[in-house]
Amino acid sequence: MGRRVNLATIDDKPVAVAADTSAGVPLALLVANPRNPREDLGDLEDLKSIAKRQLQPCLVVTSKGYLALWPEDAERVGHAQYVVVNGCRRLAAAHKFGRAELLIVHDETVAVSRGELLGAAVEENIGRQDFDIIEEARAVEAVVAEYPSTREAAKARGWTHGWVSQRRALLKLTPEMQGMLRAGDLAVRDARRLARVPAADQVSTWRAEQDAAEQRKKEQAEQRKQQPPQQRRQLKQPESVDPVVTAVTTPEGGGDPETDTASVGPSVVTAVTTDGEAGSGIPEPRNDSTSSATALPTVTVEWTNPQVVADLCTANMTHADLEAMLDILTSRL
């Protein structure tokens, strides 16, 4: 069992201070991280049970260790002995629902640098559904500011450079667009693209894209109505089968994609739907002499149109593969 230590006896170097937490630490000795990336702790009802039982301890550093990094926060820290780095919602819930003490885990190495402490606070929240994406972007920006470069920050925190760049880009959105993103009216992938548009043109660009997307849907619906009944039956999949789509790219006109250099038209992607069995995702060679009644439908891809390419990738790739591709593309910009 550890023992409590008088902070006045601690020198200026970060040290690991033992704390007797078997009976918990009184709330009066704890203060929430003034640099908490969450501006809004949200509804605390999900933590109501903390009045009876604390399922997870809070990560803390000493107030002295914290103030060595941010002396300007002295007034906000007050007379607290510990600053809660991870567990600010638990601390708020304890106050709200009447718990007198909290179990803690004290790790003074978290206060070795601003980047380390901010990173630890951010990483607790990354991936949580209720963590506002703009708050996350601001938190990532704050972490990056404590390192010589974005790449060094990403390496130190174990993040990918592409992901860091994507989050920081969201801060270039206008307040109106950020509000739409927070409300769920704007997809993250669209927000990242719009962030590259001048602020004055973001809203009009988004509206134009929405109108164009709606028009494409109408045109596609009309095309499906005009398809022969036999072709519509061929494309329909049994409900009990999880289809797999394999895309084969060939030059327009049916030439060999590797050897045909004469074709200068847009590429054609032939979508072949299989039943998902091993090996069945490889399409048979295309034969243009096949009867049009049984020929598989083709889709002309406008490779110079980013929206069309993005729609095709989104429809046929997993979320993980899309993120991986995005990292690759970001690193090449």
Secondary structure, 3 states (H helix, E strand, C coil): CCCCCCHHHCCCCCCCCCCCCCCCEEHHHEEECCCCCCCCCCCHHHHHHHHCCCCCCEEEEEHHHHHHHCHHHHHHHCCCCEEEEECHHHHHHHHHHCCCEECEEECHHHHHCHHHHHHHHHHHHCCCCCCCHHHHHHHHHHHHCCCCCHHHHHHHHCCCHHHHHHHHHHHHCCHHHHHHHHHCCCCHHHHHHHCCCCHHHHHHHHHHHHHHHHHHHHHHHHHHHHCCHHHHHHHCCCCCCCCEEEEEEEECCCCCCCCCCCCCCCEEEEEEEECCCCCCCCCCCCCCCCCCCCCCCEEECCCCCHHHHHHHHHHHCCHHHHHHHHHHHHHHC
